[in-house]
């Protein structure tokens, strides 16, 4: 990943974009017949999880 990692607890959407882009750079979606849909699905799952992490962090 890049040296400027985004804080998940502050910016969950940006962090999800960063991880999804790094996955794409690593070729994680190359074996999918519909890479666009695979990328969007991965981003949506990451975003959902990172928003949960942010919520859990705010509740502490």
Backbone as CSV, one residue per row, in Angstrom:
resi,resn,N_x,N_y,N_z,CA_x,CA_y,CA_z,C_x,C_y,C_z
1,UNK,0.837,-1.179,0.000,0.000,0.000,0.000,0.883,1.245,0.000
2,UNK,0.277,2.353,-0.282,1.054,3.581,-0.324,1.476,3.995,1.078
3,UNK,2.405,4.925,1.147,2.934,5.346,2.441,1.974,6.270,3.181
4,UNK,0.988,6.818,2.514,0.024,7.717,3.140,-1.299,6.999,3.349
5,UNK,-1.332,6.130,4.340,-2.546,5.373,4.612,-3.589,6.252,5.279
6,UNK,-4.834,6.061,4.895,-5.945,6.830,5.428,-6.432,6.164,6.709
7,UNK,-6.741,6.967,7.718,-7.240,6.452,8.993,-8.689,5.982,8.820
8,UNK,-8.907,4.700,9.045,-10.238,4.093,8.877,-11.259,4.735,9.809
9,UNK,-10.844,5.072,11.011,-11.796,5.613,11.986,-12.199,7.046,11.673
10,UNK,-11.399,7.756,10.891,-11.736,9.134,10.529,-12.379,9.233,9.148
11,UNK,-11.885,8.461,8.207,-12.335,8.548,6.813,-12.589,7.156,6.244
12,UNK,-13.673,6.497,6.642,-13.900,5.119,6.200,-14.083,4.970,4.691
13,UNK,-14.718,5.932,4.044,-14.941,5.834,2.598,-13.615,5.970,1.850
14,UNK,-12.796,6.924,2.257,-11.491,7.094,1.609,-10.605,5.872,1.826
15,UNK,-10.679,5.307,3.022,-9.884,4.104,3.310,-10.350,2.939,2.440
16,UNK,-11.661,2.812,2.251,-12.194,1.740,1.407,-11.725,1.912,-0.035
17,UNK,-11.744,3.146,-0.537,-11.228,3.412,-1.885,-9.759,3.026,-1.981
18,UNK,-8.984,3.401,-0.964,-7.553,3.112,-0.983,-7.294,1.609,-1.043
19,UNK,-8.000,0.843,-0.221,-7.801,-0.610,-0.209,-8.260,-1.227,-1.526
20,UNK,-9.415,-0.803,-2.028,-9.927,-1.352,-3.286,-8.962,-1.062,-4.439
21,UNK,-8.412,0.135,-4.476,-7.452,0.468,-5.531,-6.178,-0.356,-5.412
22,UNK,-5.710,-0.567,-4.193,-4.517,-1.397,-4.000,-4.787,-2.845,-4.414
23,UNK,-5.994,-3.338,-4.137,-6.363,-4.686,-4.578,-6.355,-4.773,-6.104
24,UNK,-6.882,-3.734,-6.755,-6.892,-3.711,-8.218,-5.463,-3.684,-8.768
25,UNK,-4.598,-2.881,-8.149,-3.193,-2.818,-8.586,-2.505,-4.173,-8.438
26,UNK,-2.901,-4.912,-7.410,-2.296,-6.224,-7.153,-2.884,-7.317,-8.042
27,UNK,-3.901,-6.981,-8.833,-4.483,-7.950,-9.750,-5.562,-8.820,-9.143
28,UNK,-6.147,-8.383,-8.054,-7.146,-9.191,-7.355,-8.407,-9.432,-8.181
29,UNK,-8.674,-8.588,-9.153,-9.907,-8.716,-9.932,-9.659,-9.253,-11.341
30,UNK,-8.446,-9.663,-11.640,-8.098,-10.110,-12.992,-8.815,-11.385,-13.418
31,UNK,-9.151,-12.257,-12.487,-9.789,-13.521,-12.844,-11.308,-13.435,-12.894
32,UNK,-11.867,-12.257,-12.649,-13.317,-12.077,-12.707,-13.726,-11.753,-14.138
33,UNK,-14.854,-12.311,-14.560,-15.326,-12.005,-15.909,-15.847,-10.572,-15.983
34,UNK,-16.388,-10.071,-14.876,-16.868,-8.688,-14.826,-16.088,-7.954,-13.739
35,UNK,-14.937,-7.455,-14.117,-14.034,-6.830,-13.142,-14.631,-5.583,-12.512
36,UNK,-15.417,-4.839,-13.272,-16.038,-3.624,-12.732,-16.975,-3.936,-11.587
37,UNK,-17.816,-4.935,-11.784,-18.747,-5.341,-10.730,-18.002,-5.901,-9.533
38,UNK,-16.965,-6.678,-9.776,-16.168,-7.238,-8.679,-15.519,-6.122,-7.868
39,UNK,-15.008,-5.102,-8.545,-14.393,-3.966,-7.859,-15.419,-3.234,-7.005
40,UNK,-16.583,-2.963,-7.574,-17.632,-2.242,-6.842,-18.111,-3.051,-5.645
41,UNK,-18.299,-4.347,-5.821,-18.731,-5.196,-4.702,-17.692,-5.209,-3.586
42,UNK,-16.426,-5.297,-3.951,-15.359,-5.280,-2.944,-15.346,-3.937,-2.219
43,UNK,-15.459,-2.851,-2.974,-15.484,-1.522,-2.358,-16.655,-1.392,-1.394
44,UNK,-17.845,-1.830,-1.820,-19.030,-1.725,-0.965,-18.858,-2.490,0.340
45,UNK,-18.289,-3.682,0.270,-18.065,-4.481,1.484,-17.033,-3.822,2.390
46,UNK,-15.961,-3.318,1.800,-14.943,-2.624,2.587,-15.528,-1.381,3.252
47,UNK,-16.276,-0.613,2.493,-16.879,0.616,3.014,-17.809,0.306,4.178
48,UNK,-18.637,-0.707,4.013,-19.565,-1.101,5.075,-18.805,-1.490,6.342
49,UNK,-17.764,-2.289,6.183,-16.981,-2.734,7.348,-16.237,-1.573,7.997
50,UNK,-15.650,-0.708,7.190,-14.903,0.424,7.738,-15.835,1.404,8.444
51,UNK,-17.056,1.561,7.955,-18.026,2.411,8.651,-18.414,1.799,9.992
52,UNK,-18.487,0.461,10.057,-18.741,-0.210,11.334,-17.584,0.025,12.298
53,UNK,-16.372,-0.056,11.800,-15.190,0.190,12.637,-15.223,1.619,13.170
54,UNK,-15.577,2.566,12.310,-15.666,3.962,12.731,-16.723,4.123,13.822
55,UNK,-17.870,3.492,13.633,-18.950,3.569,14.614,-18.518,2.961,15.947
56,UNK,-17.861,1.809,15.890,-17.374,1.164,17.110,-16.343,2.039,17.812
57,UNK,-15.499,2.688,17.043,-14.478,3.566,17.614,-15.113,4.779,18.288
58,UNK,-16.163,5.307,17.677,-16.847,6.471,18.243,-17.618,6.127,19.506
59,UNK,-18.027,4.874,19.652,-18.809,4.451,20.815,-17.943,4.145,22.027
60,UNK,-16.638,4.150,21.875,-15.744,3.840,23.006,-15.559,5.027,23.898
